[in-house]
Amino acid sequence: MSCFYLRALLGLLLTVSTGCFSKIWQGGIPIEERNFDVYGTVVSISLKNLVVKTKEGEQTFLFDPASVKGSDTFDEGQIVHVLYKKLDTNNIITLVVKKVD
């Protein structure tokens, strides 16, 4: 009897997993739908953009009306976590927060 339940569970798992990953298997998720993140140090910030120094060098991120700021102020030299999407050649901020120690 337990073998029946094991087969049913295995069949269910295989069905769900292939449905979830079919988009990836069919060529991947489009870059515009993917989320990226990075930790870095604030170099500069304005109403329109944020420049962060990361391990790879300086990166510029743009704010848009849907961007969420986890704080009212970000100071130069502060470590932040940036979640962003790539749109054309721009990195658009989804969320930016101060790193908590």
N, C-alpha and C positions, 0 to 999 in steps of 0.2 A: 504494500500500500504506500509506503514512504517513497518508493521508487517512482510511482506515478506523480506524486507531488514534486519531486525533484525534477522530473522531465518537464512538467508544466511550468515550474519556475524558470528553468533553463530556457524553454521556448519563449516565455514572456520577456526575459532579459535580452535575448537575442533580437527579438522584434523591436523592443524599445530602443536598444542601443543602435541598431541599424537606422532607425528613423531619426534619431538625434544626430547621428554623424553623417547622414547622407549628403548634407550640404557640403561638408568638408571633403568627402570622398568624390564629389562631383566637381572638383576644381577649387575648393576652398571658399571661405567666406570673403565677399568683396571687401577691399581695403576700407571703404567708406563705412562699413558696418562694424569693423573691428575696433576694439578699445585698446589703448596703449597706456602705459604709466611710466613715470620716471621720478626719481628723487634727485634733488639738486639744491644748490645754493642760489638765492635770489641775487641777480646782478642788478636788475632794474625792473620797475613796474610802473605802468601808466594805466589810464582808463581803457586803452585799446590792446595793450600787449604786456607780456611778462617774459623777461629774459632770465634763463636759469643756466647756471654752470653745472654740467654733469661730468661724468667720467669721460664721455666722448667729446666734450667741448661745450660751447655755449649753444643753447637751443632757444628759439623764439616761439612763443605760443600766443595765439590771439584769443581775446575774449569775444564772446558773442552774447546776445540777450539771454540765451539759455544757460550760460556758464554759471556755475555755483562757486562762490567764494566761501571758504570755511572760516573767514575772519574779515573784519573790516579793514585791517591794516596788515601789510606784509612789509617787513623791513629788509633793506639790503643786508646780505650776509646770513639771512635766516634760511634754514633748511625747510623745503616744502616737498610735498608729494603732489604731483600733477597727473591727473587722468585726462586723456585727450583722444581725439579722433583726427584722422588725416583726411583733409578735404582739399582736393587738387594738390597744390604744393604747400598748403598751410597746415599747421597743427592747431586745431581748435580746442580750447579748454572745455572739458566737461565739468571737472571739479578740481579745485586747488585748495589744499589744507596745509597748515603748519605741521611739521613733524613733531610728534609728542615724544618726549624723552622717557 
